[in-house]
Amino acid sequence: MAGIGIVGGMTLTDRERDVLDLERDWWLSAPSKRQAIQVRLGLTPGAYYGVLRRLAASPEAFAYDPLVIHRIRRRLIRRRRDRYEGPTIEHRRR
């Protein structure tokens, strides 16, 4: 069984590819993202987002799905900025 591996200089595990695939198209198969995470991967949302954060820094993950990784990186940067500087007007509406 492929586990949640450490990224960086290694190929992606099946689990890591499954996480990226789910992030790309979860809305096609489940009414909620939380349900898709639990049903398709058997992970808690916390574990899922931990894998995503590690994958955001992975060149292998970027090669596998550059659009998803770019979106994850943008989200992480925005959340980090919001934590330190406060949300921008654009993001306060969400």
C-alpha positions as CSV (number, residue, x, y, z in Angstrom):
1,M,0.0,0.0,0.0
2,A,1.3,3.4,-0.9
3,G,1.4,5.7,2.0
4,I,1.8,9.4,2.4
5,G,5.4,9.9,1.4
6,I,7.8,12.6,1.9
7,V,8.1,14.7,-1.3
8,G,11.2,16.3,-2.8
9,G,13.5,14.3,-5.1
10,M,11.3,11.3,-5.3
11,T,8.5,10.2,-7.5
12,L,4.9,10.7,-6.3
13,T,3.2,7.9,-4.4
14,D,-0.2,6.6,-5.5
15,R,-1.7,8.3,-2.5
16,E,-0.1,11.7,-3.5
17,R,-1.4,11.4,-7.0
18,D,-4.9,10.4,-5.7
19,V,-4.8,13.6,-3.5
20,L,-3.9,15.8,-6.5
21,D,-6.6,14.1,-8.6
22,L,-9.2,14.7,-5.9
23,E,-8.2,18.3,-5.5
24,R,-8.6,18.7,-9.3
25,D,-12.1,17.2,-9.6
26,W,-13.8,16.4,-6.3
27,W,-16.9,18.4,-7.2
28,L,-17.7,15.9,-10.0
29,S,-18.2,13.0,-7.6
30,A,-19.4,14.2,-4.2
31,P,-21.8,16.7,-2.8
32,S,-19.1,18.1,-0.4
33,K,-15.3,18.1,-0.5
34,R,-15.2,16.7,3.1
35,Q,-17.2,13.7,1.9
36,A,-15.1,13.2,-1.2
37,I,-11.9,13.2,1.0
38,Q,-13.3,10.6,3.4
39,V,-14.9,8.3,0.7
40,R,-12.3,8.4,-2.0
41,L,-9.1,8.6,0.1
42,G,-10.1,7.4,3.6
43,L,-8.4,10.5,5.1
44,T,-9.4,13.1,7.6
45,P,-9.6,16.6,6.1
46,G,-6.6,17.6,8.3
47,A,-4.5,14.8,6.9
48,Y,-5.6,15.6,3.4
49,Y,-4.6,19.3,3.7
50,G,-1.3,18.3,5.3
51,V,-0.5,16.3,2.2
52,L,-1.6,19.2,0.0
53,R,0.7,21.6,1.8
54,R,3.7,19.2,1.4
55,L,2.8,18.7,-2.3
56,A,2.8,22.4,-2.9
57,A,6.6,22.4,-2.6
58,S,7.2,19.4,-4.7
59,P,8.6,19.7,-8.2
60,E,7.2,16.2,-9.0
61,A,3.7,17.3,-8.0
62,F,4.1,20.4,-10.2
63,A,5.1,18.2,-13.1
64,Y,2.1,15.9,-12.5
65,D,-0.5,18.6,-12.3
66,P,0.8,22.2,-12.6
67,L,-2.6,23.9,-12.5
68,V,-3.6,22.3,-9.2
69,I,-0.2,23.0,-7.6
70,H,-0.4,26.6,-8.8
71,R,-3.8,27.0,-7.3
72,I,-2.7,25.4,-4.0
73,R,0.3,27.7,-3.8
74,R,-1.8,30.8,-4.5
75,R,-4.2,29.8,-1.7
76,L,-1.4,29.1,0.8
77,I,0.2,32.5,0.0
78,R,-3.1,34.3,0.3
79,R,-3.9,32.7,3.6
80,R,-0.4,33.4,5.0
81,R,-0.7,37.0,3.9
82,D,-4.2,37.3,5.4
83,R,-3.0,35.9,8.7
84,Y,-0.2,38.6,9.0
85,E,-1.7,41.6,7.2
86,G,-5.4,40.9,7.4
87,P,-7.7,40.0,4.5
88,T,-7.8,42.2,1.5
89,I,-11.1,43.8,0.5
90,E,-11.4,41.2,-2.3
91,H,-11.1,38.3,0.1
92,R,-13.3,39.7,2.9
93,R,-16.4,39.0,0.8
94,R,-15.8,35.2,0.9
